Amino acid sequence: MNLEAVIEGLLFVVGDDGLDLDEISKILEISKEETKELIKNLQNDYQSDKRGIRIDFLGDKLKLTTKKEHNIYYQKLLTTDDNNTLSQAALETLAIIAYNQPITRVKVDELRGISNNHIIRKLVAKGLIKESGRSSMPGRPILYETTREFLDYFGLSSINDLPDMRDFLQEEITEEDTDLYQSKYKEDI
């Protein structure tokens, strides 16, 4: 089995969270020295002009990152007119943040049942949400909240103007239904 490919896949799966050398060594059941050698080989492969990503140590974590020399293209992706509409996934993520702010990405992931790294990055780039500090939870994850641009985009004068979730349901809403968007998931700040 190609362990370099396994490391690449592991780093892709964990996304922005990254992995440290000990975690990778433990998962692969190999020594730390073998892990370092595999990572060095991967980093050399990614230096090619044919690749758009690279592997970097950020803090003590190993992460897949984009190449800085391609940043102008990433900015175009985020600012093209075609990207001015919000996908269903982006709207769901935005609703969860709006009704539970401030909230961590991990809590948003739990509520949606899927990783939201890319969506949250796009919403930040569009100016609809912003980092609003750090949670007191272990690891001090980033808290997100909506912005003034969010209010403008949806024609709201304040966050208090958000519609009640009951307005969207024809049948009687249960407490279980409201848990997805409301106080049960508020962060301990």
N, C-alpha and C positions, 0 to 999 in steps of 0.2 A: 504494500500500500504506500502511496506517495504521501509522506507526512507533511511535506511542504504544502500540498494541496489541502490537507486536512487543516493545517494552521490557517491558511487563507480562508477556508470556509468558516472556521471558528470565529475569526475576526469579523467576518461579514455578519454572522449571526448576532454577535454581541453589539455590533454597531458602535455608537458613541461611548459605550461603557468601557470598551477595551478589555484586555486581559494582561496580567503580569506574567513574567517568566515562570514563576512557581505554579500558577494555575495551568498554563499550557503544558508544562512538564508533567504535572499530575494527571491531566486528562489524557495525554499521549503515553503516559507510563514510561517516560524516558528521562535521562539525566538533564539537569539544567544546562550543562555544556553542550549536549546534543541539540537541545532546544535552541540555544544561541546560534549554533552552526546552521541549523535549518532556517532560522530567521535571517541570518546574514545572507544566505543563498537567495531567499525570497526578495530581500531588499535589493540585491544586485540585479535580479530579474526585472524588478520594477523600475530600474533606472533607465531602461530602454525607452527610446522615443515612441515605441509602439504601444506603450502602456499609459493609461490615464490616471492610475492610482499608485500609491506607494505605501509603505509601512513605516510608521514613525513611532517613537517613544514620546508620549505626551504625559508628563509627570512620570509615574512609574508604570504606566499602562501602555501596551502596544496596541496601536489602532491603524485601521485602514484610513488613509486620507487622500484627498485629491492633490494633484500637482499644482503648485502655485502659478506656474506659467500658463495654466489654462483658465485662470480666474475670470478673464473677460468673457469667456463662453458661458461659465456658470452664472454670471451676472445676467447675461442675455436670456438665459433660460428662465430666470426668476422674474424678469421684467418685460418679457414679450407680451403683446396685447392678447395673444392666445391664452396666456396664463392668468389673465385678470379675472376670470371666472373661478369660482370655488367648486371643487369636486364635492361629491356627497361625503366622502371621508373627511375632507377639510371642514365642511360644515358641521359634521358630527363632533369632530375634535374641538372646533371653535365653540360649539354649544356647551360641551362639557367644561371647557375652561371658563366660559362666561358665567355659567351657573354655579361654579365651585371655586372661583378665584379667591385667593391665590392657590394654585395647585401644581404639583410636580408632574413631570412627564411620566413617571412610573405609575402614578395614580390614574392619569389619563389612559395609559396602556392597559391598566387593570380594568377600567370601565369599558373600553372599546374591545378588549380582548385581543389586541393586536398592537405591534410596535408602531409608534407614531413619530419616530425620530425625523423622518423626511418631511412629514406634514408640518410638524412644529417648526422646523427650520424654514419652510416655505411661508408659514404664517408670520414668523418673526421678520423674514425678508420683506414681506408685503406690508409690514407695519401694523398688522391687526392684533398681534400679541407682543408682549415684551417680558424680559426677565424682570422680576420684581423683588429679588432678594434670594435668600437661601432658607430652606427649612431647617428646623432644629433636629430633624430626624438623622439617624446615622448616615454618614457620608455627606451631609449637608447638601442635598440635591437642590437644584435651581427651582424656584417658584415662578410660575407664569401667570400673567393677568392680561386682560384686554387693554387696548389703547384708545386714545381719542379717535384715531382713524377707524377703529372698529365701530365706534358709535356713529361716526359720519357715514361709513359704508352702509350701515343698516338703518340710518335715519333715526337714531335714538339720541335723546338729549342727555340721558344718564343711564347707567347700568340698571337702575331701578325701573326703567321703561321696558325691560325685557318682558315678553309675554309670559304669563303663567302657563306652565306645561299643560294644564287642564284645557286650555283654549285649543289645543291641537288634537284632542281626543274626543270622539263622539260618545264613547261610553264613559262610565264613571272611572276616574283614575284611582288606582289603589296606592297605598303607601309604598308598596314594593316597586311600582312603576316610577314613582318620584325619586326613589333612592338612587337611581342612575345619575340624576343631575343635581341632587340637593345634599343638604348638610351632612349626611352620613359619611361623605368622603372629604369633608373639609380637612385641611392639613393642620397639624399642630405646629404653629409657627414659632 
